[in-house]
């Protein structure tokens, strides 16, 4: 029934960016909005929230999908929003996409049933962010049974929000009378007045009363009349609402009530009837609390009626209800609605099927930011299910890897204990062995991981290319090469891995994250950034957790190596716990790199604090030989910098890596003034990559017995470093090395040597105050450009150093000159030199 006054009210209310419609269930909110949109000359999108949207990732994936109806070319944004992390991150991607999209001049987004999710603080926070930042062309209408937990007062005062309450939605006596006449024209006038008074303007009450009257007339005259006044909703539904309806219509409602929403296809699957969709349309036409949700083809039964249908179905046959949930689960699984399918498998009492489905889709769910869905499902799966068979144990462990590392490791250990006892099939043992390999890497033992991966792939045989876990093998082998710092693209092993991954585009893409990490750990930062930049062009990267983490740490280490300290700090912080869990090797590297960066800054107190956090993390989470070696390497450098030589000796003795063990002990010998002892240790330290070669040659220069030999080795180090782009590695070796480099400056490219100088003097590079007058402050980028102006670098060389184009550099220079009131590079450079001198005095 059309209600012109409410349509006009909505026309007025929607002049504000946000409209909130708040009223109890059955008040006609959804019907009103559907009627208004049908007559509004504006594009619209509709999202109906349900229980699965309590997972913030699921909710914002739904909002993003709904907005795709309004915006052309939306799929890249939709993929970008489906990524791990907080709901706030998804909202940020979504808002950026809306601003940059090819959008209509005006559009409306309706979000129905907001009350289902507004008790989650994270979702409320992200919803508030979204609503306060929506673009001017988009209007949002929220439908809820209660006032949403949003900054309503603030939005109201700012004129950004209008409200429609139950008082406005309530049927007036005239409207209620008109509606009753449509529902049951045979009602007597006195009955109409009674019903109107009893319903109190509540739409559902009017419908229920009219249906009760129809049911009364359908009863034989000889039967005693039932007093509807005292009946509960169940009495209404079964004695008045559905009592006079055809059995086939009622049966369809009973068979479909297990699903919160249904369409013709799902209804057919649940009922076995090809005409189920038509019967739902008939139920809607007869006012049986069935509502079509816009043009999507989906139907929803009023929650009160659905609850009564479910209760009646359970009274008739609990097993039938379980079977219906199982049918719904199969349908949603085939429709790729994983979260809803999982919910139905659990409600069907079939946790084994839920585990099977979750194991097959857990990566996708995690990478799209739906960790809560994984955790909720696992919480409903009995722990003893993992002990029923090895396949169940494998799936149970695999599902926990990304959300509960402790449970994953515990389950894998349990599987290792029972593997030989049960004598399961070779393939299952191979799959479990691959999980053990993953567990070894997660806990910092990539050498053992290599052994287990090789064993697993041998057990799997030909299945290794098709098995879900077996396909991890090639990436695991590549990761071991990367973490062991022996990456060489031309090696036969890596060539074979790339060949094997050629037929698996997803695994090949994930390999590139390992590739970037391998290059940077081997000492090729420029190559690492090139690889990362190429992979970042693929939109799917943002929604692939492990790939994103490995690219992130590779870029952070590369930027630190190349002297971009500010960017490195930001990136390393984002890679530290808990943001990169469960990619523990990225977490550990980030914490240790932050420690070394603070050492470079000369801030030993901050370095100690960072190292203590890393120490705690390694001992509790990453205590394999590889993790302990990484920790001991950094501990050695920190203690030597602080002058604690005995402590440095103890840390160096804990390094198990054959190259870094010799290097660490050699550093200690040099600190003790024992150049010959250092030389002997370095002779036995065999490099595996360019970074090793540079470090070894620099230390050999420090240990040299003569000036000429030291200069010769410094020259070798310059050649090796400039060939691969190492800067910070060179600068970190201290004043003795830098003095040798200055003597050999003629052999070093000017741009590289200037970078080393700046990397070796972080305070001088960062202490230039902002010289611009008040109101004209230089940005961080502009200060960075100003610092370089006194150098001998040309503009193209400065642009290359800052990783920007020459045109961008010229733009920055124009802004700097204007802010400083100068007209040339010479004048700006003079100011920079003056300020630098002042900072040195301070």
C-alpha positions in Angstrom: 0.0 0.0 0.0 1.4 3.4 -1.0 1.7 6.0 1.7 2.3 9.3 0.0 3.0 11.2 3.2 5.9 8.8 4.0 7.3 9.0 0.5 7.2 12.8 0.7 8.9 12.5 4.2 11.7 10.4 2.7 12.1 12.9 -0.1 12.7 15.6 2.5 14.8 13.4 4.8 17.2 12.3 2.1 18.3 15.9 1.5 20.9 15.1 4.2 23.8 12.7 3.3 22.6 10.1 5.8 19.1 8.9 6.7 18.4 6.6 9.6 15.0 4.8 9.7 14.5 3.3 13.1 11.5 1.2 14.1 10.6 -2.2 15.5 10.3 -5.4 13.4 7.2 -5.4 11.3 6.9 -1.6 11.1 7.1 -1.5 7.3 10.6 -0.1 7.0 11.8 -2.3 4.2 8.5 -2.0 2.3 8.5 1.8 2.6 12.1 2.1 1.2 11.3 -0.3 -1.6 8.2 1.8 -2.5 10.2 5.0 -2.3 13.0 3.7 -4.5 10.6 2.4 -7.1 9.4 5.9 -7.7 12.7 7.8 -7.2 14.6 8.7 -10.3 17.9 7.9 -8.8 20.1 4.7 -9.1 20.1 2.6 -6.0 21.8 -0.3 -4.3 20.6 -2.5 -1.4 22.4 -4.6 1.2 20.4 -6.7 3.7 22.6 -7.5 6.7 22.5 -10.9 8.4 24.3 -12.8 11.1 27.3 -13.7 8.9 28.0 -9.9 8.6 29.1 -9.8 12.2 32.4 -10.6 10.6 33.6 -7.1 9.6 35.3 -8.5 6.5 32.1 -10.1 5.4 30.1 -6.9 6.0 32.3 -4.7 4.0 32.6 -7.2 1.2 28.8 -7.1 1.0 28.8 -3.3 1.0 31.4 -3.3 -1.7 29.5 -5.8 -3.8 26.3 -3.8 -3.5 28.0 -0.6 -4.6 29.2 -2.4 -7.7 25.7 -1.9 -9.1 26.2 1.8 -9.1 29.8 2.2 -10.3 31.4 1.1 -13.6 34.7 -0.7 -13.4 34.3 -1.5 -9.7 35.8 -5.0 -9.6 39.4 -3.9 -8.9 38.2 -1.9 -5.9 36.1 -4.8 -4.7 39.1 -7.1 -4.8 41.2 -4.5 -3.1 38.7 -4.2 -0.2 38.6 -8.0 0.3 41.9 -8.2 2.2 43.0 -9.1 5.6 43.2 -6.7 8.4 40.7 -4.5 10.3 37.3 -3.3 8.9 38.8 0.2 8.9 41.3 -0.8 6.3 38.6 -2.2 4.0 36.6 1.1 4.5 39.7 3.1 3.5 40.0 1.2 0.3 36.3 1.5 -0.4 36.2 5.2 0.2 39.2 5.8 -2.1 37.5 3.7 -4.8 34.3 5.7 -4.5 36.2 9.1 -4.9 38.0 7.9 -8.0 35.2 5.9 -9.6 33.1 6.6 -12.6 29.9 7.2 -10.7 26.5 8.7 -11.3 25.6 12.2 -10.3 23.5 11.0 -7.4 22.8 7.5 -6.0 21.3 5.8 -2.9 22.8 3.0 -0.9 20.3 1.2 1.5 21.7 -0.9 4.3 19.0 -2.9 6.0 19.0 -4.6 9.4 21.9 -2.6 10.8 20.9 -3.6 14.3 22.3 -7.1 13.6 25.9 -5.9 13.7 25.9 -2.7 15.7 27.0 -4.4 18.9 30.4 -4.9 17.5 32.7 -2.0 18.4 35.0 -2.6 15.4 32.1 -2.6 12.9 30.5 0.5 14.6 33.8 2.3 14.3 34.3 1.4 10.7 30.7 2.3 9.9 31.1 5.7 11.5 34.2 6.3 9.4 32.4 5.3 6.3 29.4 7.5 7.0 31.4 10.6 7.9 33.5 10.2 4.7 31.1 9.3 2.0 31.4 11.3 -1.2 28.8 14.0 -2.0 27.2 12.0 -4.8 26.2 9.1 -2.5 23.3 9.1 0.0 23.1 6.3 2.6 19.9 5.1 4.2 20.2 2.8 7.3 17.3 0.7 8.4 17.4 -0.6 12.0 15.2 -1.9 14.8 17.1 0.4 17.2 19.1 3.6 17.0 22.6 2.5 15.7 25.6 3.0 17.9 26.9 5.7 15.8 27.8 9.4 16.5 24.1 10.3 15.7 24.1 13.5 17.9 27.2 14.9 16.2 25.9 14.1 12.7 22.5 15.5 13.6 24.0 18.8 14.8 26.1 19.1 11.7 23.1 18.6 9.5 24.5 15.4 8.0 21.8 13.1 9.3 18.0 13.0 9.2 15.8 10.4 11.0 12.6 8.6 10.4 11.2 7.0 13.6 8.4 4.6 14.4 6.2 7.6 15.2 6.3 8.6 11.6 6.0 5.0 10.3 3.1 4.3 12.5 -0.1 3.9 10.5 -2.6 6.6 11.2 -6.2 5.5 11.9 -7.1 6.4 8.3 -4.1 4.6 6.8 -4.8 1.5 9.0 -8.4 1.5 8.0 -7.4 1.7 4.3 -4.9 -1.1 4.7 -7.4 -3.4 6.5 -9.9 -2.8 3.7 -7.3 -4.1 1.2 -6.4 -7.1 3.3 -9.9 -8.1 4.3 -12.7 -6.0 2.9 -15.3 -8.1 4.7 -14.4 -6.8 8.2 -17.3 -5.1 9.9 -16.8 -1.4 10.8 -16.7 -2.1 14.5 -14.2 -4.9 14.0 -12.0 -2.5 12.0 -12.0 0.1 14.8 -11.1 -2.6 17.3 -8.3 -3.9 15.2 -6.9 -0.5 14.5 -6.9 0.4 18.2 -5.3 -2.9 19.1 -2.5 -2.7 16.4 -1.5 0.8 17.5 -0.3 1.6 14.1 2.0 -1.4 13.9 1.9 -2.8 10.3 2.6 -6.4 11.3 -0.2 -6.2 13.9 -2.7 -5.0 11.2 -1.6 -7.8 8.9 -1.9 -10.4 11.6 -5.3 -9.2 12.6 -6.6 -9.2 9.0 -5.3 -12.7 8.4 -6.9 -13.8 11.7 -10.2 -12.6 10.5 -9.9 -14.5 7.2 -9.0 -17.6 9.2 -12.1 -17.2 11.4 -14.4 -17.1 8.4 -12.7 -20.3 7.0 -13.6 -22.2 10.1 -16.9 -24.3 10.1 -19.7 -22.5 11.8 -20.2 -25.3 14.2 -16.7 -25.0 15.6 -16.2 -22.9 18.7 -14.5 -19.5 18.0 -11.0 -18.9 19.2 -10.4 -15.7 21.1 -7.5 -14.2 19.2 -6.9 -11.4 21.7 -5.0 -13.6 24.1 -3.0 -15.6 21.6 0.7 -15.4 21.2 2.5 -15.0 17.9 2.6 -18.8 17.5 -1.2 -18.9 17.7 -1.4 -16.1 15.1 0.9 -17.9 12.7 -0.6 -21.3 12.9 -4.2 -20.7 13.8 -4.9 -17.5 11.9 -2.1 -16.7 9.4 -1.4 -20.1 7.9 -4.5 -22.1 9.0 -6.5 -21.3 5.9 -3.7 -21.4 3.4 -3.1 -24.1 0.9 -0.9 -27.0 2.1 1.6 -26.6 -0.7 2.2 -22.9 0.2 2.6 -23.8 3.9 4.9 -26.7 3.1 7.2 -24.4 1.0 7.4 -21.9 3.9 8.2 -24.8 6.3 10.8 -26.3 4.0 12.5 -22.9 3.4 12.4 -21.5 6.9 15.9 -22.8 7.7 17.3 -20.1 5.4 17.1 -16.5 6.5 16.6 -15.5 2.9 15.7 -17.6 -0.1 15.3 -17.3 -3.9 13.6 -19.5 -6.4 16.7 -21.7 -6.9 17.3 -22.3 -3.2 13.6 -22.8 -2.6 13.6 -25.5 -5.3 16.6 -27.2 -3.7 15.0 -27.2 -0.2 11.6 -28.3 -1.3 12.3 -30.5 -4.4 9.6 -28.5 -6.2 10.2 -26.7 -9.5 7.4 -24.3 -8.7 8.7 -23.2 -5.2 9.6 -19.7 -6.5 6.1 -19.3 -7.8 4.6 -20.4 -4.5 6.8 -17.8 -2.7 5.4 -15.2 -5.0 1.9 -16.4 -4.1 2.7 -16.3 -0.4 3.9 -12.7 -0.8 0.7 -11.8 -2.7 -1.4 -13.3 0.0 0.4 -11.2 2.7 2.0 -14.1 4.5 4.9 -11.9 5.7 7.0 -12.9 2.7 8.8 -9.9 1.1 10.7 -9.6 -2.1 14.0 -7.8 -1.5 14.1 -5.5 -4.5 14.9 -6.8 -8.0 17.4 -9.4 -6.8 14.9 -12.3 -6.7 15.4 -12.9 -3.0 12.6 -13.3 -0.5 12.5 -12.8 3.3 10.0 -14.1 5.8 9.2 -11.8 8.7 11.4 -12.9 11.6 8.5 -13.5 14.0 6.8 -15.8 11.4 10.1 -17.5 10.5 10.8 -18.3 14.1 7.4 -19.9 14.5 7.9 -21.9 11.3 11.2 -23.1 12.5 9.7 -24.1 15.9 6.9 -26.0 14.2 9.3 -27.7 11.8 11.4 -28.9 14.8 8.4 -30.1 16.7 7.3 -32.2 13.7 10.8 -33.6 12.9 14.1 -32.4 14.2 15.9 -34.7 11.7 14.0 -33.1 8.9 15.2 -29.6 10.0 18.8 -31.0 10.1 18.4 -32.4 6.6 17.1 -29.1 5.3 20.1 -27.3 6.8 22.3 -29.8 5.0 20.5 -29.1 1.7 20.9 -25.4 2.2 24.6 -25.9 3.0 25.1 -27.7 -0.3 23.3 -25.0 -2.2 25.2 -22.2 -0.6 28.5 -24.1 -1.1 27.8 -24.5 -4.8 26.8 -20.8 -5.0 30.2 -19.9 -3.5 28.5 -18.4 -0.4 31.1 -20.0 1.9 30.2 -18.3 5.2 26.5 -19.1 4.9 27.3 -22.7 3.9 29.5 -23.2 6.9 26.7 -21.9 9.2 24.3 -24.4 7.7 26.6 -27.4 8.0 27.1 -26.6 11.7 23.3 -26.2 12.2 22.8 -29.5 10.3 24.9 -31.2 13.0 27.6 -32.1 10.4 30.8 -30.4 11.6 32.9 -32.8 9.5 31.4 -31.3 6.4 32.0 -27.8 7.8 35.6 -28.7 8.4 36.0 -30.1 4.9 34.6 -26.9 3.3 36.6 -24.6 5.6 39.8 -26.4 4.8 39.3 -25.9 1.1 38.5 -22.2 1.5 40.4 -21.0 4.6 43.1 -19.1 2.6 40.4 -17.3 0.6 38.5 -16.4 3.7 41.6 -15.2 5.6 42.9 -13.2 2.6 39.5 -11.4 2.2 39.6 -10.3 5.9 37.1 -12.8 7.3 39.2 -14.2 10.1 36.1 -14.0 12.4 34.2 -16.4 10.2 37.1 -18.9 10.4 37.4 -18.6 14.2 33.7 -18.8 14.7 33.4 -22.0 12.7 36.4 -23.6 14.3 34.9 -22.8 17.8 31.8 -24.9 16.8 33.8 -27.9 15.6 34.4 -30.4 18.4 38.1 -30.8 19.2 37.8 -34.6 19.2 36.9 -34.5 15.5 40.6 -34.2 14.6 41.2 -37.6 16.2 38.7 -39.5 14.0 41.1 -39.9 11.1 44.3 -38.5 9.7 42.5 -36.5 7.0 40.4 -34.8 9.6 43.5 -34.0 11.6 45.2 -32.5 8.6 42.2 -30.3 7.7 41.8 -29.2 11.4 45.5 -28.2 11.6 45.4 -26.4 8.2 42.4 -24.4 9.2 44.1 -23.2 12.4 47.4 -22.1 10.7 46.2 -18.6 9.9 44.1 -17.9 13.0 45.6 -19.9 15.9 49.2 -20.7 15.4 49.5 -22.5 18.7 46.6 -24.9 17.9 48.1 -25.5 14.5 51.5 -26.5 16.0 49.8 -28.6 18.7 47.7 -30.5 16.1 50.7 -31.0 13.8 52.7 -32.5 16.7 49.8 -34.8 17.5 49.7 -35.9 13.9 53.4 -36.6 13.9 53.0 -38.8 17.0 50.3 -40.9 15.4 51.6 -41.1 11.9 53.5 -44.3 12.2 51.0 -45.9 14.5 48.0 -45.8 12.2 49.8 -46.6 8.9 47.6 -44.3 6.9 47.8 -44.0 3.1 51.0 -42.7 1.7 49.3 -39.5 0.3 47.9 -38.6 3.7 51.3 -39.1 5.4 52.8 -36.9 2.7 50.2 -34.1 3.4 50.9 -34.3 7.1 54.6 -34.1 6.4 54.0 -30.9 4.4 52.2 -29.4 7.4 55.2 -30.3 9.5 57.4 -28.5 7.0 55.3 -25.4 7.3 55.4 -25.7 11.1 59.2 -25.8 10.9 59.4 -22.6 8.9 56.8 -20.9 11.2 59.0 -21.7 14.2 62.3 -20.6 12.6 63.8 -23.9 11.4 63.9 -23.5 7.6 66.7 -26.0 7.2 64.5 -28.7 8.7 61.6 -27.4 6.6 63.6 -28.1 3.4 64.2 -31.7 4.5 60.5 -32.3 5.4 59.3 -30.6 2.1 61.5 -32.9 0.1 60.2 -35.9 2.0 56.6 -34.8 1.6 57.0 -34.3 -2.2 58.5 -37.8 -2.5 55.6 -39.3 -0.6 53.0 -37.4 -2.7 54.6 -38.4 -5.9 52.6 -37.4 -9.0 49.9 -36.0 -6.7 52.2 -33.2 -5.6 51.1 -31.0 -8.6 47.3 -31.4 -7.8 47.2 -31.8 -4.1 46.1 -28.6 -2.2 49.0 -29.0 0.3 51.5 -30.6 -2.1 51.5 -27.4 -4.3 53.0 -25.6 -1.3 56.2 -27.6 -1.7 57.9 -25.6 -4.5 57.2 -22.4 -2.6 58.6 -23.9 0.6 61.8 -24.9 -1.1 62.2 -21.4 -2.6 61.5 -19.8 0.8 64.3 -21.9 2.4 66.7 -20.6 -0.3 65.7 -17.1 0.4 65.9 -17.3 4.2 69.3 -19.0 3.9 70.6 -16.1 1.9 71.8 -18.0 -1.1 69.4 -16.7 -3.7 70.7 -16.8 -7.3 68.2 -16.7 -10.1 70.5 -18.6 -12.3 70.8 -21.6 -10.0 69.4 -24.9 -11.2 67.2 -25.3 -8.2 65.4 -22.1 -8.7 65.1 -22.7 -12.4 63.4 -26.0 -11.7 61.0 -24.4 -9.2 60.0 -21.7 -11.7 59.4 -24.4 -14.3 57.2 -26.4 -11.9 55.2 -23.3 -10.9 54.6 -22.3 -14.5 51.3 -24.2 -14.6 50.0 -22.8 -11.4 49.6 -19.0 -11.8 48.6 -18.4 -8.2 51.6 -20.2 -6.7 53.8 -18.5 -9.3 52.6 -15.1 -8.1 53.2 -16.1 -4.5 56.7 -17.1 -5.5 57.5 -13.5 -6.5 57.1 -12.4 -2.8 59.7 -15.0 -1.9 61.8 -13.9 -4.9 61.8 -10.3 -3.7 62.7 -11.4 -0.2 65.5 -13.6 -1.5 67.0 -10.8 -3.5 67.0 -8.3 -0.7 68.5 -10.8 1.9 71.1 -11.7 -0.7 72.1 -8.1 -1.1 70.3 -6.9 -4.2 67.9 -4.2 -2.9 67.3 -2.5 -6.2 66.3 -5.9 -7.8 64.0 -6.6 -4.9 62.2 -3.3 -5.3 61.9 -3.9 -9.1 60.3 -7.3 -8.5 58.0 -5.9 -5.8 56.9 -3.1 -8.0 56.0 -5.5 -10.8 54.0 -7.7 -8.5 52.2 -4.8 -6.8 50.6 -4.1 -10.2 48.6 -7.2 -9.7 45.4 -6.2 -7.8 45.2 -9.6 -6.1 48.4 -9.0 -4.1 46.5 -7.0 -1.4 44.3 -10.0 -0.6 47.1 -12.6 -0.4 48.4 -12.4 3.1 51.7 -14.3 2.9 52.7 -12.7 -0.4 51.8 -9.2 0.9 53.8 -9.8 4.1 56.9 -11.0 2.2 56.7 -8.2 -0.3 56.3 -5.7 2.6 59.3 -6.9 4.5 61.4 -7.1 1.3 60.5 -3.5 0.4 61.2 -2.3 4.0 64.7 -3.9 4.1 65.5 -2.6 0.6 64.5 1.0 1.5 66.6 0.8 4.6 69.5 -0.5 2.6 69.2 2.3 0.1 69.1 5.0 2.8 65.4 5.8 2.8 65.1 5.6 6.6 61.7 7.3 7.1 60.0 5.0 4.7 61.8 2.0 6.2 60.6 2.8 9.7 57.0 3.0 8.6 57.2 -0.2 6.6 59.1 -2.2 9.3 56.6 -1.1 11.9 53.7 -2.3 9.7 55.5 -5.7 9.3 56.0 -6.2 13.1 53.7 -8.2 15.3 50.8 -8.6 15.4 50.1 -7.2 11.9 51.8 -9.9 9.9 50.9 -13.0 12.0 51.3 -15.8 11.0 54.2 -14.9 8.7 56.7 -15.2 11.6 59.9 -14.8 9.5 58.6 -11.4 8.3 57.8 -10.4 11.8 61.2 -11.4 13.2 63.0 -9.7 10.4 61.1 -6.5 11.0 61.9 -6.4 14.7 65.6 -7.1 14.1 65.8 -4.5 11.3 64.2 -1.9 13.5 66.8 -2.7 16.2 69.6 -2.3 13.7 68.1 0.9 12.4 68.2 2.3 15.9 71.8 1.3 16.2 72.5 3.2 13.0 70.8 6.2 14.5 73.0 5.9 17.6 70.0 5.6 19.9 71.2 2.6 21.9 68.3 2.9 24.4 65.7 2.5 21.7 67.8 -0.3 20.1 67.9 -2.2 23.4 64.1 -1.8 23.7 63.5 -3.1 20.1 66.0 -5.9 20.7 64.2 -7.0 23.9 60.9 -7.3 22.0 62.6 -9.3 19.3 64.3 -11.5 21.9 61.0 -12.3 23.6 59.3 -13.0 20.2 62.1 -15.3 19.0 62.3 -17.3 22.3 58.5 -17.8 22.4 57.5 -18.0 18.8 60.5 -18.4 16.5 63.0 -20.4 18.5 64.3 -22.7 15.7 68.0 -22.6 14.7 67.4 -20.0 12.0 65.4 -17.6 14.3 68.0 -17.9 17.0 70.8 -17.3 14.6 69.1 -14.1 13.3 68.7 -12.9 16.9 72.3 -13.7 17.9 73.6 -11.8 14.8 71.8 -8.6 15.8 72.7 -9.2 19.5 76.4 -9.3 18.5 76.2 -6.0 16.7 74.3 -4.3 19.4 76.6 -5.3 22.2 79.7 -4.3 20.2 78.2 -0.9 19.5 77.5 -0.5 23.2 81.1 -1.6 24.1 79.9 -4.8 25.8 82.5 -7.1 24.2 82.0 -10.1 26.5 78.2 -10.1 25.8 79.0 -9.8 22.1 81.3 -12.8 22.3 78.4 -14.8 23.9 76.0 -13.8 21.2 78.5 -14.5 18.4 79.0 -18.0 19.8 75.3 -18.8 19.4 75.3 -18.1 15.7 75.0 -21.4 13.9 75.2 -20.1 10.3 78.6 -21.0 8.9 79.2 -17.6 7.3 77.7 -15.3 10.0 79.3 -17.3 12.8 82.8 -16.4 11.4 81.7 -12.8 10.8 80.3 -12.3 14.3 83.4 -13.7 15.9 85.6 -11.7 13.6 83.8 -8.5 14.6 84.6 -9.3 18.3 88.3 -9.9 17.5 88.4 -6.6 15.7 86.9 -4.9 18.7 89.6 -6.5 20.8 92.3 -5.2 18.4 93.1 -8.7 17.2 93.2 -8.1 13.4 95.1 -11.4 12.7 92.5 -13.4 14.6 89.7 -11.7 12.7 91.5 -12.4 9.4 91.8 -16.1 10.2 88.1 -16.3 11.0 87.1 -14.5 7.8 89.2 -16.8 5.6 86.9 -19.6 6.7 83.6 -17.6 6.3 82.5 -18.7 2.8 80.1 -16.2 1.2 76.8 -17.4 -0.4 75.6 -14.1 -1.9 76.7 -10.6 -2.8 75.9 -9.2 0.6 78.2 -11.8 2.3 81.0 -10.9 -0.2 80.7 -7.2 0.7 80.6 -7.7 4.4 83.5 -10.1 4.3 85.6 -7.7 2.2 84.8 -4.7 4.4 85.8 -6.6 7.5 89.0 -7.9 5.8 89.8 -4.3 5.0 89.5 -3.4 8.7 91.6 -6.5 9.6 94.3 -5.9 7.0 97.9 -5.7 8.3 98.9 -2.9 6.0 97.5 0.3 4.7 97.9 -0.7 1.0 96.1 -4.0 1.6 93.3 -2.3 3.4 92.9 0.2 0.5 92.9 -2.7 -2.0 90.2 -4.6 -0.1 88.2 -1.3 0.2 88.4 -0.9 -3.5 87.1 -4.5 -3.9 84.2 -3.8 -1.6 83.3 -0.6 -3.5 83.2 -2.6 -6.8 81.0 -5.3 -5.2 78.7 -2.8 -3.4 78.1 -0.5 -6.4 77.4 -3.5 -8.6 74.3 -4.5 -6.5 73.4 -1.2 -4.8 74.4 -1.9 -1.2 74.6 1.3 0.9 73.6 0.8 4.5 75.6 -2.4 4.7 78.7 -0.4 3.9 77.8 2.6 6.0 77.1 0.4 9.1 80.7 -0.8 9.2 81.8 2.4 10.9 84.4 5.2 10.7 87.4 3.0 9.7 85.7 1.8 6.6 84.3 5.2 5.7 87.8 6.7 5.9 89.1 4.0 3.5 86.2 4.8 1.1 87.0 8.5 1.1 90.6 7.7 0.2 89.3 5.5 -2.7 86.5 8.0 -3.6 87.8 8.3 -7.1 86.8 4.7 -7.7 83.2 5.2 -6.4 80.3 6.7 -8.3 79.4 10.0 -6.8 75.8 9.3 -6.2 76.6 6.0 -4.4 79.2 7.6 -2.2 76.9 10.5 -1.3 74.3 7.9 -0.2 76.8 6.1 1.9 77.8 9.4 3.6 74.2 10.3 4.4 73.5 6.8 5.7 76.6 7.0 7.9 75.4 10.3 9.4 71.7 9.8 10.1 71.5 12.7 12.5 73.1 15.2 10.1 70.6 14.0 7.5 67.6 14.5 9.6 68.4 17.4 11.9 67.7 20.2 9.4 65.0 22.4 11.0 62.2 23.7 8.9 63.5 27.1 7.8 60.2 28.3 6.1 58.2 31.2 7.7 55.1 30.4 9.8 52.2 29.2 7.6 54.7 28.1 4.9 56.1 24.9 6.5 58.2 22.6 4.3 56.8 19.1 4.0 59.0 16.1 4.8 59.6 15.5 1.1 60.5 19.1 0.6 63.0 19.0 3.5 64.4 15.8 2.0 65.0 17.6 -1.3 66.5 20.6 0.6 69.1 18.4 2.4 70.5 17.2 -0.9 70.8 20.6 -2.7 74.3 21.3 -1.3 75.7 18.1 -2.9 77.3 17.9 -6.3 74.5 15.8 -7.7 72.7 16.9 -10.9 68.9 17.1 -10.9 68.5 13.8 -12.6 70.8 12.2 -10.0 68.9 13.8 -7.2 65.6 12.5 -8.7 67.0 9.0 -9.0 68.2 9.2 -5.4 64.7 10.1 -4.2 62.9 7.7 -6.5 60.9 10.5 -8.2 60.8 11.8 -11.7 62.8 14.9 -12.7 59.5 16.8 -13.4 58.3 16.0 -9.8 61.7 17.2 -8.4 61.4 20.5 -10.4 57.9 21.0 -8.9 59.2 20.5 -5.4 62.1 22.9 -6.1 59.6 25.6 -7.2 57.6 25.2 -4.0 60.8 25.2 -1.9 62.1 28.4 -3.5 58.8 30.2 -3.0 58.5 29.1 0.6 62.1 30.2 1.4 61.9 33.4 -0.6 64.9 32.5 -2.9 65.3 32.3 -6.6 67.9 29.6 -7.2 69.4 26.3 -6.1 72.5 28.1 -5.0 70.6 30.3 -2.5 68.5 27.3 -1.2 71.7 25.2 -0.8 73.3 28.0 1.2 70.3 28.0 3.6 70.6 24.2 3.9 74.3 24.4 4.7 73.7 27.1 7.2 71.0 25.2 9.0 73.0 22.0 8.9 76.0 23.9 10.6 73.6 25.2 13.3 72.3 21.7 14.0 75.8 20.3 14.4 76.6 23.1 17.0 73.4 22.2 18.9 
